[in-house]
Amino acid sequence: MEGLNNSYGTSWADQWDDGPDPISAVPQKKRSNNNGTGAAKYKQKVGDGFDKTKSVASTGLKKVKEGTSVGFQWIKSKYHKTTQKR
C-alpha cells in the first residue's frame, strides 16, 4: 500500500493529470512517388541559392577590402602630414 502513494519517480504531470494522454490528431501526408524529381528541383534551387550567396559575399568582401585600403591610405597621409610639420 505504501508504494501507491509514493511520488518519487513520477513526474508532476503523472501526479496531477488523471486524464488520458493526448493523441496526435494531425494526419500525416502521404508521400507521392515522383521518381525523385522533387528532390532534384529542390537541390537545384539550393544550388542556385548558394551561387547567389557566394557572389554577394565575394562582392561584399571586395568592398570591405577596398574600404580598408582607402582607410589605411587616409591614416598614412594624416601621419605623414603631422610628421612633416616638425
N, C-alpha and C positions, 0 to 999 in steps of 0.2 A: 504494500500500500504506500510505503514511503516513496517509492520510485515514481508514482503517478504525479505527485506534487513537486517533484524536483525540477527546478527551472534551469539547472546547469546543463549546457549542451543544446539548448533550444534557443532560437532567435526570438527577437522581440515580436516579429510577425507571427511566429508559431504560438507565442503565449497569448496574444491579444486578438488575432484574427481567427474566428471559428468558422468562417465561410469557406467554400470550395476555392481551389486555386483557379485563377483566370486562365482561359484557354485562348490561344491566339485565334482571333476571328478574321484575320486578314487572309483572303485566299491567295495562294501562290499562283503566279502566272505560268502558263505552260510555255516551254521553250519551243520555238519552231525550228525545224531543221532546214536552214537555207544554205547548207554546204559551206559555211564559213565566210560568206560574202559580207556579212555584217561586221565580222571581226576585221576583215581586210579593209573595209571602209573606215572603221574606227582607227585602225593602225595608220592609214593614210592621213587622216585628219590630225592625229597626234604627231606624225612626222612633219606635216606642214606647220604645225604649231611650234615645234622645236626649231624648224628653219627660221621662222619669223622671230622667235626669241633670240636665236643666235645672231641674226642680223641686227636686231635692236641693241643687243648687248655689245656687239662689235662697234656700232656707231656711237653708243654712249661712251665706250672706253676710249675711242679716238677723240671725242670731245673733252673728256677728262684729261687725257694726255696733252692735248693742245692747250687747254686752260692752265694746266700745271706748268707747262713750258713758258707760257706768257707770264704767269705769276713769278716764276724764278727770274726771268729776264727783267721784270719790273723791280724786283728786290735787288738784283745785281746792279741795275742802273742807279737806284737810290743809294746803294752802298758806295758806288764809285763817285757819285756827286758829293757825298759827305766827306770822303777821304781826300778828294782833290782840293777842297777848300783850305786845307791846312797848309 
